[in-house]
Amino acid sequence: MLGNFMYSNPTRLYFGENAVSFLAGELKNYGPKVMLTYGGGSIKRNGVYDDVIAALKEAGKEVFEDPGVMSNPTVDKLYEGCKIARENNVDLILAVGGGSTIDYAKAVSVSAWCSEDPWDKYYLRMEAPDNRIIPVGSVLTMVGTGSEMNGGSVITNPAQKLKIGHVFGDNVMPKFSILNPRYTFTVPKYQMVAGIYDIFNHICEQYFSGTDDSASDYIAEGLMKCVVNASRAAVKDPENYEARSNLMWCATWALNTLIAKGKTTDWEVHMIGQAVGAYTNATHGMTLAAVSLPYYRHILPYGEAKFARFAKEVWGVRTDTMTAREAAEAGLAALEGWMREIGVVMNTKDLGVTEEMLGGIADATFLLGGGYKKLTKEEVVDILRESLNA
């Protein structure tokens, strides 16, 4: 395993059917004013809101609600949340929902007391916070992003057609997260499947980099196999607790920085997918699914050995009599088969992309160099066109 690194993760997790029973105790560690942020109101229909409010009352908190967080949180919503947090001088932001809500809470946490435009400072210039940061806690209701145990925060600027993620440090990670798999049961199937693919692709983004014998890769392979197995059970029966609990735990470990250690990491699928999302407002996991296979086919010749290993170790392909190229292609065929089986979107046309958008999406795609090949803008256009016509 190559490289030098430091590993730290300050987030305290409470996992299981009784996880919310620990919320009131955690809340007592913070001041009296709590900003409660959530999405479109589903938590009021499924009982999660009532559980959270009961804990807030038990802890004696004054609550300032900030509902309406969208699936792709916008910069205007960020400004709105900053106003609520700042005017009420809140001591904690409690995000109840999926990754978008937690991402948004982290963005507000660093932005509320920022003396300049947080979009410019944190998302365009990628600077580190140098102002007061409001602590964040979370109650997770949809799995996929891993935002419950990392410092990532993705915000969309519709006017600029940019969707940008900033990975902040330990001081922005949630202080605690409540993970009850049953809270995910009422998520619509489309969103559940999108989240499943998001988990899987997070692992791929870290796995498809480097050529050394890395412990991180062995952990990644185990997580991928668990996601595949659990996804099949969850698609068949969305209330299969074992399957949903495994997916929830895999999502957390897929992106809490553990399997990135010793890796350069890729993230180009995310860069392209986020640019697609900025143009279409499509569900994040589905934008990743739509561009993954064209991207991986494009870089396969440069990372042939790892793709061949992927076929053997993750999908159980009998590669003994195959060339490395044949094995690598068999691995991608197995990936495609599973994607179709669980029902993800396989092309960008179904997400609203048109030929006329391709150049703009390519311009909005950040070109990174951690994977097996650094793309050019022209290559991004080619990948997008292949996905559009898939």
N, C-alpha and C positions, 0 to 999 in steps of 0.2 A: 504494500500500500504506500503510495507516494505522497509527497507534500507534507507541509507543516500546518497545523491548524489548532484552533481553540474551540472547544465545544461548551456551550452554556445554554440552558433553556430554563428560564425562571417561572414558566407558567405552571400553576398547580392545577391538576385535573381531578375531577370527581366523576367517576364513570359508573353507570349502571342504573337500574330502575329506581333506586332510591337516591340518586345523585342530588336532586334538588333539595333534599333535606339538609344539605350542608350549606345552602345558599345564604340563609340568614346569618349563620356564623361567620361566613366570609364577609358579608356586608358590614358587620360590626367593626371591621378593621379600617373602615373609611369614614369620612366626615358625614354630616347629616343630609347633604343634598345629592340626589342621584338623578342623572338624566337617563331615562329609559327610552331606548331607541329600538324600533322594530319596523317591519315591512307593511304589507297591505292589510293586515288585520286577521290573518289566518290564525294567529296565536290566541285570538279571542274566541274563535270558533272551536278550537281543539283543546282548550283547557289550560294551555301552557301559560297564558297571560294570568289566569287566576292563581296558579301556583307561584308565579313570580311576585305578583302583588302581595300575596299572603306573606312571603318571605320578607319583602320590603317593609310591610307593616310590622312584622315581628321584630325587625331590626330597628324600627322607629325612624324610618327615613322619610324625608320630604321628596316627593317625586315630581320631576318635570318631564312630561312625555314628548317624544319626538318620533311620531309615526311616519309612514309613507316612504321608507327607504326602498328604492327601486332595485331591480335585479342588476342593473348597471348603474351604480350611484353616480350622480352627476356633480359637477363642480358647483352648480347653483344650489343643489341640496346640501352640499358641504358648507357653503356660506350660511345657509339657513340654520344648520345644526350648530355652527360656531357661534352664531348670535344667541341661540338658546343657552348654550353652555357658558358663554362669557357673561351674559346679562344676569344669570342666576348663580354665577360663581360655583358651579357644581364641583363636587369632590370626587365623583366617580361617574363614568359612563358605562351603563349596563346594556349590552347589545343582546337582544333576544331574536334569534333567527338563524339564517344561513351565513355563508361566507360574505355575501355582499353587505349584510348588515354589520358584521364584525369588521370588515374592511373599512366601512364608512365610519364606524366608531373610532377606529385607530386614526383615520384621517382627521376627524374632529379633535381628537385628543392632542395632536401636535399642532393643529391649526388655530384653535380657539384663541390662544394668546400669542399668535404670531403677529409681528408688527408690520408685515408686508403681505402681499398676495400669496397665500399658501400654494396655489396652483403653480405659480412661477417658481417659488422657492423649492418646493418639495417634488414637483412632478416634471417640471421643465429643467431646472438646474440641478435637481437631485441632491440638494444640500441636506445636511443632518440638522435635526432640531437643536436650537440654542435658546429656547424659551421654555416656559412652564409647560409641562406635559401632564394632562389629566389621566389618571389611571383608568384602565378599561378592564371590565370583566365580561364574560359571555355565557349565554345559555344557548346551546346549539340545537337547532331544529332541522337542519338539512346538511348532509355531509357532502364533501367534495373538495373544498378549497384548502382545508387544513388551517384556516385563518384563526381557529381557536387556540393554536399553539405556535404561531409564528408572528413575525413583524411585518408581513406584507399587507399592502393596502393599494387597491386598484380604483382609480377614479376616471370617469369619462368626461371629456369636454366636447359636447355635441357641436358647438359652434366651430371648433377647430378640428373636428373629426379625429380626435385623438383619445385613445384609451391607454392609460399609462399606470404601471405598477411601481411602487417604491417599496423596497424592503428595508424597513427601519431596524434598529438594533433592539437589544434586550429591554431597554427602557420603554419601548412602545408595545411589546408583546403583552397580551392579556395577562393580568395578574393571576386570574383563575378562570377556569371554564367548567361548566356543568354539562356533562354528556350523558343523556338518557336516550338510548336507542329508540324507545317507544315514542319519543317526541318527533321522530322522523316518519312515523307510519302514515301520516295524512298528507305527506308531500305527493303531489301528482306524479304519475308514472314517468311522464316526460322529463320532469325535473330530477326525479330519482336517477334515471338513466344518464342524464347529462352529468350529474354529480359523480356517478360511477366512472364515467369515462374521464372526468377531470382527475379523479384519484389516480387512475391508471396512467394517464399522461404525465402527471407530476413525477411519477416514478421513472417513466421513460426519459423524461428530460434530463434526469440526473444519470441514469444508467447508460445512455448512449453518448458516452464521453470517456476518454481515457483508454489506455491499452494495457495497463498493469493489472496484476492479480490483486483485486481490491475487496476487502471485507464488505465495503458498502454495496458492492454488486451482489454479493450473496444474500444480504439482507433484502435488497431490492427485488431479487428473484422470488424470495419467499412471499413478500408482500404482493407482488403481481399475481402469483398463483392463488393466493387467498382472495384477492379481488375478483378474479375470474370465477372461482368456485362459488363465492358468496353471491356474486351478481346473478348467476344462473338461478340460485334458490330464491333470491329476492324478486327477480322478474316474474317467476312462477307464483310466488306468494309474498306480496309486499309486507305482510305482517309476520314473516318468519323472523322471530327475535334473534335467533342465532346468526342468521345471514346479515341482518341489519346492524347488529352489534359488531360483527367482524368488519363490515364496510366502514362503520364509524371509526373503529380503532385504526384500520389501515389508512384512512384518510388523514388522521392526525399524524401518524408516523411517516406518511409519504412526503410531508412538507413541513416538518418541524426542524429541519436542517440536519438531521442525523445522517441520512444516506447521501447527503451532498459532501460529507467529509472525505477528503482525499480525491475529490472529483473536480474537473473543470466545469462540468455541467453544460447543457446545451441551451434550452429555453427558446429555440427559434420557432417551434410550433406555437408556443404561447405568444410570441411577438406577432406572428402572422394572424393567429386567431383573434388576438385583441384588436388588431387593426380592422379585421372583418367586423368585429363587434361594434367598433366605433362608427362604422358606416351603416350597420343594419340594426343595431340594438338587439342582436340575437343572443340567445342563452349561451353563456360562456363555454360550457362543456361541449355544446354542439358545434361551436365554431372550431374548437380543437379537433373534434372528430372529423369534421369536413376537410380539414387541410392535412391531417396527420399522414395518411398513406401516400399522397403525392410527395410530401416532404421526405418521408423515409425512403421512398423509392429513389428520390433524387440523391440522397446522401449515402445510400447503401454501398456503392462501390468504394467509398472512402472509409467505411467502418464495417467492412464485410465480416471480419472475424467476430465482432460483437453481435452482429445480427444473426450469424450462424449459431452462436452460443444462446442467444435469445430463443431461437427455434427449439433447441434441444432442452434447455433448462426450464423454460417457462411453459412451452407448449407440448413438450414430450415428443417432438418430431424425431424419428429414427434417422439420424444423419450419418450413420456409419458409412454408407455407400454413396454419399452425396459429395459433390465438390462444395467448397465453402460458399460459392455463389448460389448453388442450388439450395443449400441449407438456409442461407440468408433469405432467399426468396420464399422458401417454404414457411419461414417464420412470419413473414409479412402476410402470407396467404392465411395462416392460422389466425393472426390478429384481425384480418378483415372478416373472416368467418365469424369470429366472436362478436365483433362490432355489429354485424348484421343480425346476429342472433339476439342480442339484447335490444336492438332497435335504435341505435344512434343515427343522426343525420350523416349521410355519406358524401354530400356535395354542397357547395356553397350556394348553388342556384336555389336550393330549397330554403335557404336562409335569407334570400332576397338580394343576393349579389348579382350584378349584371356585368357584361363585358366592359361597359363604360366606366365602371368603378375600379377596374383592376389596377390602373396606373396610380390612382389616388391611394388605394389600399397599400400598394407596394411602397409608396412614398411615406406612408404612416407606419411602416414596419421598421422597427429597430433591428439592425443587422449585428448580431453577436458573433463571437468567435470561439466559444467554448466547446462546440461540438466537433463533428468530424469534418465539416467544411463550412467556411464562412461564405454566405451567399452574396450575390450581387443583386441589385434591384431587378435586373432582367431575369435572373433566376427565380426571384419571388413572383414575378409576373407569370412565368411559365408554370410554377407550382399552382398559383391561383387559377390559371386557365385550365389546368388539368382537373382541378377540383370542380370548377364550374361545369365542366363537360362530362364529369364522371357519371 
